[in-house]
Amino acid sequence: MVDTDKRDYVHTRFAQRADAASNPALAWFREARFGMFVHWGLYALPAGTWQGQPTPHMGEWIMHDLEIPAADYRRLADDFDPQSFDAGELVDLAVRAGQRYIVVTAKHHDGFCLWGTEQTEFNSVTGTPFGRDIIGEISRACSERGVAFGLYYSQTQDWTHPDAAGNDWDFDPETKDFEGYLQTYVKPQLTELLTGYGPIALIWFDTPLGISAEQSKDLVDHVHALQPDCLVNGRVGNGLGDYGQTADNDMPDAPPGDWETPITGNSTWGYMAGRDDWKSAREIAATVAEAASLGGNVLLNVGPDAQGRIPDGQRAQLAALGEWMDRCGRAIRGTTRGPFTGLDGAWSTEDADRVYLHLREWPPTGEFALSCDTRFASASLLTNAGGESVPMRVEGDWIVLDLRACRPDPVLSVIELERVERGEC
């Protein structure tokens, strides 16, 4: 969670633009509800340690936090040769996990680019022994599998560019030309990404810092001019996103409109050796269910290692989530905020004909009671077999679901309620 001051900053700076909710391009985003974030770059090589000194923070911030000179950090590109990387395998992991879109760090704060940009040699194609266009390979794999493809792009921070924000140990902040950086570097790179890789579902900007409202709007307009259906996330800054964005690993109270929360699979975004504190499938499924109950999406991060491999612990995490989504995905994808709010022990989502209860905990008595005047034709616990009937009875204004003969889901239990008439709950 974030503190109050940071939350206020996020609510105003990372918000959805007032007129954006009617954008038809949001239809796929609302349907998907669950996506994969891919943080990958040169920071996977030091894997959290530079010349024997561990970073105090996260893997992708090692250059900043240890104030590594840009010239020294750039030399990591000479060793970037991830021969185990397979874009198809990466996208297949997302598909099996039930994720409908992927967002890849085309350029993170360290400035290294995962495509053959003409703006700098500091890229995976012309600046490394690997010599491959990673963005192009993942784009094609997504297209072949029907997965929406999005790109992360750090618009304000670039620690290897003299005019960008973030690196004040190499570059004098008093002489920086940030507007020039936006116009002559950022926008040309966005043009490359938005004209060279087919349809881009979204551009995921980050850390707006001191970017002005005029500069944020200029970036939004630039993206939309090149691809009108490409969404821009809230971290473009100044409340101008096509959808809202939370702080990292945050769950907002009751946000309006369309929004997304990015979450880590462990305690870092970029790969760090020995970081095996993987979140359980249950913890992540609960986050996905809670977000869906509030009309939001979850973007779960993966951090490939220096060879392009997803760690075994994360593979197991994604596999368990995929099995849960096979059972319960219809209670997530394409649903909206549910009619039951403030429940003690559950979140709710709904579609046109059904209400879904996502149980935070299995009720100790084996019964779950709802105060509601909606009548339901049936109730069932979503299982591998499709559904297990749940007896229910009416007691005054309460509907009591009898789960005593049922077994809880090994990840997160979901009860499906089929409506016969709709009332207010």
C-alpha positions as CSV (number, residue, x, y, z in Angstrom):
1,M,0.0,0.0,0.0
2,V,1.0,3.7,-0.3
3,D,0.8,6.4,2.2
4,T,-1.8,9.2,2.0
5,D,0.3,11.7,0.3
6,K,1.4,9.3,-2.4
7,R,-2.2,8.0,-2.8
8,D,-3.4,11.6,-3.4
9,Y,-0.6,12.1,-6.0
10,V,-1.6,8.9,-7.7
11,H,-5.3,9.7,-7.8
12,T,-4.7,13.1,-9.4
13,R,-1.6,12.3,-11.6
14,F,-2.3,8.8,-12.6
15,A,-6.1,9.2,-13.2
16,Q,-8.3,8.4,-16.2
17,R,-9.1,11.4,-18.4
18,A,-12.6,12.7,-18.0
19,D,-13.8,11.9,-21.5
20,A,-11.9,8.6,-21.9
21,A,-14.4,6.2,-20.4
22,S,-16.5,6.3,-23.6
23,N,-13.5,5.2,-25.8
24,P,-14.5,2.0,-27.6
25,A,-10.9,0.9,-27.6
26,L,-11.3,0.1,-23.9
27,A,-13.6,-2.8,-24.7
28,W,-10.7,-5.4,-25.0
29,F,-9.2,-4.0,-21.8
30,R,-12.4,-4.4,-19.8
31,E,-12.8,-8.0,-21.2
32,A,-9.2,-9.1,-20.4
33,R,-8.9,-8.1,-16.7
34,F,-5.6,-9.9,-16.3
35,G,-2.3,-9.4,-18.1
36,M,1.4,-10.0,-18.0
37,F,4.1,-7.4,-17.4
38,V,7.6,-8.2,-18.6
39,H,10.5,-6.3,-17.0
40,W,13.6,-7.3,-18.9
41,G,16.8,-5.5,-19.8
42,L,20.5,-5.2,-19.0
43,Y,19.8,-5.1,-15.3
44,A,19.2,-8.9,-15.5
45,L,23.0,-9.3,-16.0
46,P,24.1,-7.9,-12.6
47,A,21.0,-9.5,-11.1
48,G,21.0,-7.2,-8.0
49,T,24.8,-6.9,-7.4
50,W,27.4,-4.5,-8.8
51,Q,31.1,-5.1,-8.2
52,G,30.2,-7.0,-5.1
53,Q,27.8,-4.4,-3.7
54,P,24.1,-5.5,-3.5
55,T,21.5,-3.0,-4.5
56,P,19.3,-1.9,-1.6
57,H,16.2,-1.7,-3.8
58,M,15.0,-3.7,-6.8
59,G,16.9,-5.2,-9.8
60,E,15.9,-2.7,-12.5
61,W,16.9,0.3,-10.3
62,I,20.5,-0.9,-9.7
63,M,22.1,1.8,-11.9
64,H,20.2,4.6,-10.1
65,D,20.5,3.3,-6.6
66,L,24.2,2.6,-6.7
67,E,24.8,5.7,-9.0
68,I,26.7,3.6,-11.6
69,P,28.3,5.9,-14.2
70,A,26.5,5.7,-17.5
71,A,29.7,4.8,-19.3
72,D,30.2,1.8,-17.0
73,Y,26.6,0.7,-17.2
74,R,26.5,0.9,-21.0
75,R,29.3,-1.7,-21.1
76,L,26.8,-4.3,-19.9
77,A,25.5,-4.4,-23.5
78,D,28.7,-6.1,-24.5
79,D,27.6,-9.1,-22.5
80,F,23.9,-9.2,-23.4
81,D,23.4,-12.5,-25.3
82,P,20.3,-14.3,-23.9
83,Q,20.4,-17.4,-26.1
84,S,17.6,-19.1,-24.1
85,F,15.1,-16.4,-24.9
86,D,12.1,-17.7,-26.8
87,A,9.3,-15.1,-27.4
88,G,6.8,-17.9,-28.3
89,E,7.4,-19.7,-25.0
90,L,7.0,-16.4,-23.1
91,V,3.7,-15.7,-24.7
92,D,2.5,-19.3,-24.2
93,L,3.2,-18.9,-20.5
94,A,0.9,-15.9,-20.4
95,V,-1.8,-17.7,-22.4
96,R,-1.7,-20.7,-20.1
97,A,-1.9,-18.4,-17.1
98,G,-5.1,-16.9,-18.4
99,Q,-3.6,-13.5,-19.3
100,R,-5.0,-11.8,-22.3
101,Y,-2.4,-9.0,-22.8
102,I,1.3,-8.5,-22.4
103,V,3.2,-5.3,-21.7
104,V,7.0,-5.4,-22.4
105,T,9.7,-2.9,-21.2
106,A,10.7,-1.5,-24.6
107,K,12.8,1.1,-22.8
108,H,13.1,1.2,-19.0
109,H,14.7,4.0,-16.9
110,D,18.2,2.8,-17.8
111,G,17.6,3.8,-21.4
112,F,18.5,0.4,-23.0
113,C,16.1,-0.4,-25.9
114,L,14.8,-3.8,-26.8
115,W,14.4,-2.9,-30.5
116,G,16.7,-1.5,-33.2
117,T,16.0,2.1,-32.6
118,E,17.7,4.7,-34.9
119,Q,18.0,7.1,-32.0
120,T,20.8,5.3,-30.1
121,E,23.2,2.3,-30.5
122,F,22.3,1.4,-26.9
123,N,19.8,-1.3,-28.1
124,S,19.5,-5.0,-28.4
125,V,19.9,-5.1,-32.2
126,T,23.0,-3.0,-33.0
127,G,24.6,-2.7,-29.6
128,T,24.8,-6.3,-28.3
129,P,26.2,-9.7,-29.4
130,F,22.6,-10.9,-29.3
131,G,21.7,-8.8,-32.3
132,R,17.9,-9.5,-32.2
133,D,14.8,-7.3,-32.1
134,I,13.1,-8.5,-29.0
135,I,10.1,-6.3,-29.4
136,G,9.6,-7.6,-32.9
137,E,9.8,-11.2,-31.8
138,I,7.3,-10.8,-28.9
139,S,5.0,-8.7,-31.2
140,R,4.8,-11.5,-33.7
141,A,4.3,-14.2,-31.0
142,C,1.4,-12.2,-29.6
143,S,-0.2,-11.7,-33.0
144,E,0.0,-15.4,-33.7
145,R,-1.7,-16.3,-30.4
146,G,-4.3,-13.5,-30.3
147,V,-2.8,-11.8,-27.3
148,A,-3.0,-8.0,-27.1
149,F,0.5,-6.4,-27.2
150,G,1.5,-3.4,-25.2
151,L,4.8,-1.5,-24.7
152,Y,6.3,0.1,-21.6
153,Y,8.2,3.2,-22.3
154,S,9.9,5.4,-19.7
155,Q,9.1,8.9,-20.9
156,T,10.7,11.0,-18.2
157,Q,13.6,9.0,-16.7
158,D,16.5,7.8,-18.9
159,W,19.6,7.5,-16.8
160,T,21.9,7.3,-19.9
161,H,20.5,10.4,-21.7
162,P,22.0,13.8,-20.6
163,D,18.7,15.7,-21.0
164,A,16.3,13.2,-19.3
165,A,15.3,13.0,-15.7
166,G,16.9,10.7,-13.1
167,N,20.7,10.8,-13.5
168,D,22.1,13.8,-11.7
169,W,25.4,12.1,-10.8
170,D,26.6,12.1,-14.4
171,F,24.6,15.0,-15.9
172,D,24.1,18.5,-14.4
173,P,20.3,19.0,-13.8
174,E,20.7,22.7,-14.4
175,T,21.7,22.2,-18.0
176,K,19.2,19.6,-19.0
177,D,16.8,20.3,-21.9
178,F,13.9,18.0,-21.0
179,E,11.6,19.5,-23.7
180,G,14.3,18.9,-26.3
181,Y,14.6,15.3,-25.0
182,L,10.8,14.8,-25.5
183,Q,10.7,16.2,-28.9
184,T,13.9,14.9,-30.5
185,Y,14.3,11.5,-28.7
186,V,11.1,10.3,-27.0
187,K,8.6,11.1,-29.8
188,P,10.8,9.7,-32.6
189,Q,11.2,6.5,-30.6
190,L,7.5,6.3,-30.0
191,T,7.0,6.8,-33.7
192,E,9.3,3.8,-34.4
193,L,7.4,1.6,-32.0
194,L,4.0,2.7,-33.2
195,T,4.7,2.4,-36.9
196,G,7.0,-0.7,-37.0
197,Y,5.2,-3.4,-35.1
198,G,1.6,-3.5,-36.2
199,P,-1.3,-2.7,-33.8
200,I,-0.1,-1.7,-30.3
201,A,-2.8,-2.2,-27.7
202,L,-1.4,0.3,-25.2
203,I,1.6,2.4,-24.3
204,W,2.5,2.1,-20.6
205,F,4.3,5.3,-19.5
206,D,5.9,5.6,-16.1
207,T,7.1,8.0,-13.4
208,P,5.7,11.3,-14.8
209,L,7.7,13.2,-12.1
210,G,7.6,16.9,-13.1
211,I,6.3,16.5,-16.6
212,S,3.8,19.3,-17.4
213,A,0.2,18.9,-18.4
214,E,1.1,20.2,-21.9
215,Q,3.9,17.7,-22.3
216,S,1.7,14.8,-21.1
217,K,-1.0,15.9,-23.6
218,D,1.5,16.1,-26.4
219,L,2.5,12.5,-25.8
220,V,-1.1,11.3,-25.6
221,D,-1.9,13.2,-28.9
222,H,1.2,11.8,-30.5
223,V,0.3,8.2,-29.7
224,H,-3.3,8.6,-30.8
225,A,-2.3,10.3,-34.0
226,L,-0.2,7.3,-35.0
227,Q,-2.6,4.6,-33.6
228,P,-6.0,6.0,-32.6
229,D,-7.0,2.7,-30.9
230,C,-3.8,2.5,-28.8
231,L,-4.5,3.2,-25.1
232,V,-2.3,5.4,-23.0
233,N,-2.0,4.5,-19.3
234,G,-2.4,6.9,-16.4
235,R,1.3,7.3,-15.7
236,V,1.6,9.6,-18.7
237,G,0.8,12.1,-15.9
238,N,-1.6,14.9,-15.1
239,G,-4.7,12.9,-15.1
240,L,-4.6,12.4,-18.9
241,G,-4.6,8.6,-19.3
242,D,-7.1,6.6,-21.3
243,Y,-7.4,4.5,-18.1
244,G,-6.2,5.1,-14.5
245,Q,-3.2,3.6,-12.9
246,T,-2.5,2.8,-9.3
247,A,0.8,2.8,-7.5
248,D,2.8,-0.4,-7.6
249,N,1.2,-3.3,-5.8
250,D,-1.6,-1.1,-4.6
251,M,-5.4,-1.8,-4.3
252,P,-7.4,1.4,-4.4
253,D,-10.5,1.8,-2.2
254,A,-13.3,2.4,-4.8
255,P,-11.8,4.0,-7.9
256,P,-14.1,5.3,-10.6
257,G,-13.8,4.4,-14.3
258,D,-11.3,2.0,-15.8
259,W,-8.0,1.3,-14.1
260,E,-5.2,-1.2,-13.6
261,T,-2.8,-2.2,-10.8
262,P,0.7,-3.5,-11.6
263,I,1.9,-6.1,-9.2
264,T,5.1,-8.1,-8.7
265,G,5.4,-11.8,-8.6
266,N,7.9,-11.6,-5.8
267,S,9.7,-8.5,-4.3
268,T,11.3,-7.1,-7.5
269,W,10.4,-6.3,-11.0
270,G,13.7,-6.9,-12.8
271,Y,15.4,-10.2,-12.1
272,M,17.5,-10.6,-9.0
273,A,19.5,-13.7,-8.1
274,G,18.1,-15.4,-5.0
275,R,14.8,-13.6,-4.9
276,D,12.7,-16.7,-4.4
277,D,10.0,-15.0,-2.3
278,W,7.3,-15.9,-4.8
279,K,3.7,-14.8,-4.0
280,S,1.3,-17.7,-3.8
281,A,-1.3,-18.3,-6.5
282,R,-3.9,-17.7,-3.9
283,E,-2.5,-14.2,-3.1
284,I,-2.4,-13.2,-6.7
285,A,-5.9,-14.7,-7.5
286,A,-7.3,-12.7,-4.6
287,T,-5.8,-9.6,-6.0
288,V,-7.3,-10.3,-9.4
289,A,-10.7,-11.0,-7.9
290,E,-10.7,-7.9,-5.7
291,A,-9.6,-5.7,-8.6
292,A,-12.3,-7.1,-10.9
293,S,-14.9,-6.5,-8.2
294,L,-13.8,-2.8,-8.4
295,G,-13.8,-2.7,-12.2
296,G,-10.1,-2.9,-12.5
297,N,-7.3,-5.0,-14.2
298,V,-4.2,-6.7,-12.8
299,L,-0.9,-6.7,-14.6
300,L,1.3,-9.4,-13.1
301,N,5.1,-9.0,-13.6
302,V,7.6,-11.6,-14.7
303,G,11.4,-10.9,-14.7
304,P,13.4,-13.1,-17.1
305,D,17.1,-13.7,-16.1
306,A,20.1,-12.8,-18.2
307,Q,19.6,-15.8,-20.5
308,G,15.9,-14.9,-21.1
309,R,14.5,-17.6,-18.8
310,I,11.6,-17.3,-16.5
311,P,12.6,-18.6,-13.0
312,D,11.1,-22.0,-12.1
313,G,9.3,-20.5,-9.1
314,Q,7.5,-18.1,-11.3
315,R,6.6,-20.8,-13.8
316,A,5.0,-22.8,-11.0
317,Q,3.1,-19.6,-9.9
318,L,1.8,-19.0,-13.4
319,A,0.8,-22.6,-13.9
320,A,-1.3,-22.6,-10.7
321,L,-2.9,-19.4,-11.7
322,G,-3.7,-20.8,-15.1
323,E,-5.4,-23.8,-13.6
324,W,-7.5,-21.5,-11.4
325,M,-8.4,-19.3,-14.4
326,D,-9.5,-22.4,-16.3
327,R,-11.9,-23.1,-13.5
328,C,-12.9,-19.6,-12.6
329,G,-11.9,-17.3,-15.4
330,R,-15.5,-16.6,-16.4
331,A,-15.9,-14.9,-13.0
332,I,-13.1,-12.5,-14.0
333,R,-13.0,-11.9,-17.7
334,G,-15.7,-9.7,-19.2
335,T,-17.2,-9.0,-15.8
336,T,-18.1,-5.7,-14.1
337,R,-18.3,-4.5,-10.5
338,G,-20.6,-6.9,-8.6
339,P,-23.8,-5.9,-6.9
340,F,-22.6,-6.9,-3.4
341,T,-20.1,-4.5,-1.9
342,G,-18.7,-4.4,1.6
343,L,-19.2,-8.1,2.1
344,D,-17.6,-9.7,5.1
345,G,-15.6,-12.5,3.5
346,A,-16.2,-12.1,-0.3
347,W,-15.9,-9.9,-3.3
348,S,-18.5,-9.9,-6.1
349,T,-18.4,-9.6,-9.9
350,E,-21.2,-10.0,-12.4
351,D,-22.1,-10.4,-16.1
352,A,-25.4,-10.1,-17.8
353,D,-26.9,-13.3,-16.2
354,R,-24.8,-14.2,-13.3
355,V,-23.3,-13.0,-10.1
356,Y,-20.0,-14.4,-8.8
357,L,-18.9,-14.5,-5.2
358,H,-15.1,-14.8,-4.7
359,L,-14.6,-16.1,-1.2
360,R,-11.7,-14.6,0.7
361,E,-11.9,-17.4,3.2
362,W,-14.0,-20.6,3.3
363,P,-16.8,-19.9,5.8
364,P,-16.0,-21.7,9.1
365,T,-19.7,-22.8,9.5
366,G,-19.9,-24.0,5.9
367,E,-22.6,-21.5,5.2
368,F,-22.5,-18.1,3.6
369,A,-25.4,-15.6,3.9
370,L,-26.3,-12.8,1.6
371,S,-28.8,-10.0,2.3
372,C,-30.4,-9.4,-1.0
373,D,-33.8,-9.2,-2.7
374,T,-32.5,-10.7,-6.0
375,R,-33.7,-14.2,-6.5
376,F,-31.4,-16.8,-8.1
377,A,-32.3,-19.9,-10.0
378,S,-29.2,-21.8,-8.9
379,A,-25.9,-21.6,-7.2
380,S,-22.8,-23.6,-8.0
381,L,-19.1,-23.8,-6.9
382,L,-16.9,-23.4,-9.9
383,T,-14.7,-26.5,-10.2
384,N,-12.6,-28.5,-12.7
385,A,-15.8,-30.3,-13.6
386,G,-17.5,-27.0,-14.4
387,G,-19.6,-26.6,-11.4
388,E,-20.8,-28.3,-8.2
389,S,-24.3,-27.5,-7.1
390,V,-24.7,-25.5,-3.9
391,P,-28.0,-25.8,-2.0
392,M,-29.5,-22.5,-1.0
393,R,-32.5,-21.4,1.1
394,V,-34.2,-18.1,1.9
395,E,-34.5,-16.9,5.4
396,G,-36.4,-13.6,5.5
397,D,-34.2,-11.1,3.6
398,W,-31.3,-13.5,3.6
399,I,-30.1,-16.1,1.0
400,V,-28.1,-18.8,2.7
401,L,-25.7,-20.8,0.6
402,D,-24.9,-24.2,2.1
403,L,-21.4,-25.3,1.3
404,R,-21.1,-28.0,4.0
405,A,-20.9,-30.8,1.4
406,C,-18.5,-28.9,-0.9
407,R,-14.7,-28.7,-0.9
408,P,-12.9,-25.3,-1.1
409,D,-10.9,-24.5,-4.2
410,P,-7.1,-25.0,-3.6
411,V,-6.5,-21.4,-4.8
412,L,-9.6,-19.3,-4.4
413,S,-13.2,-20.5,-4.3
414,V,-15.8,-18.9,-6.5
415,I,-19.6,-19.4,-6.3
416,E,-21.7,-18.7,-9.4
417,L,-25.3,-17.5,-8.9
418,E,-27.7,-17.6,-11.8
419,R,-30.3,-14.9,-11.8
420,V,-34.0,-15.4,-12.4
421,E,-34.9,-11.7,-11.6
422,R,-32.8,-8.7,-10.8
423,G,-33.3,-6.5,-7.8
424,E,-31.2,-4.2,-5.7
425,C,-28.7,-5.8,-3.3
